[in-house]
Amino acid sequence: MSIRTRIRVYGKVGCQMCDAAKAKLDMLVLEYEFIDSEKLKLHELHDGWRDDESVDFTAAYEMYFPNSLPLIRFGEGEFLCYTEAMKEAKQLVAKRSKPAVMELVEMAEIGTAAHVEKRELVEA
């Protein structure tokens, strides 16, 4: 089972915290889309303002995180600041990794059971 969440990083080119967020997501092997906030048409009405999320980003940036970039959005959730977004990213990786870990545990248990059965046959 694959856990896929659309991740968007809103920031500016050359922003150190934006680069840190992208590096951390790369390190966690999470795919993301970088959106240059300076290219969004923030203060004008335009076709597609719902599709490009410019109105959502502007509201979050102006009301909750003034002068704070990057803002990161997981799926259709709220915009998060760097610190909260990295917590979310780690939780996402843990959820993604859990099935793989459980599979390894099951394989180890099967291997142990097979080893015990083989030893019992040899001893008999």
RASUL-V607981 format. One record per pair of residues at least 4 apart in sequence whose C-alpha atoms are under 8 Angstrom apart, sorted by sequence separation. I is the first residue (numbers start at 0). J is the second residue. If there is no record, write none. Layout:
i->(I	I)
j->(J	J)
This chain:
i->(10	13	14	15	16	17	18	19	20	21	22	23	24	25	35	40	44	47	48	49	52	53	54	55	56	57	58	59	60	61	64	72	73	79	80	81	82	83	84	85	86	87	88	89	90	91	92	93	94	95	96	97	98	99	100	101	102	103	104	105	106	107	108	109	110	111	112	113	114	115	116	117	118	119	12	13	24	25	40	48	49	58	59	60	61	72	73	79	11	24	48	49	60	72	10	24	60	71	72	9	70	71	8	70	71	60	70	71	69	70	8	39	41	68	69	72	8	40	41	67	68	71	39	41	64	59	56	8	10	12	6	7	8	9	10	11	5	6	7	8	9	10	11	5	6	7	8	9	10	11	7	9	10	20	17	16	17	16	14	11	10	11	9	10	29	9	10	8	9	20	27	8	9	23	27	8	29	7	8	24	6	7	16	20	27	6	7	6	5	6	4	5	4	2	2	1	0)
j->(14	17	18	19	20	21	22	23	24	25	26	27	28	29	39	44	48	51	52	53	56	57	58	59	60	61	62	63	64	65	68	76	77	83	84	85	86	87	88	89	90	91	92	93	94	95	96	97	98	99	100	101	102	103	104	105	106	107	108	109	110	111	112	113	114	115	116	117	118	119	120	121	122	123	17	18	29	30	45	53	54	63	64	65	66	77	78	84	17	30	54	55	66	78	17	31	67	78	79	17	78	79	17	79	80	70	80	81	80	81	20	51	53	80	81	84	21	53	54	80	81	84	53	57	80	78	78	31	33	35	30	31	32	33	34	35	30	31	32	33	34	35	36	31	32	33	34	35	36	37	34	36	37	69	68	68	69	69	68	68	68	69	68	69	88	69	70	69	70	81	88	70	71	85	89	71	92	71	72	88	71	72	81	85	92	72	73	73	73	74	73	74	74	94	95	95	98)
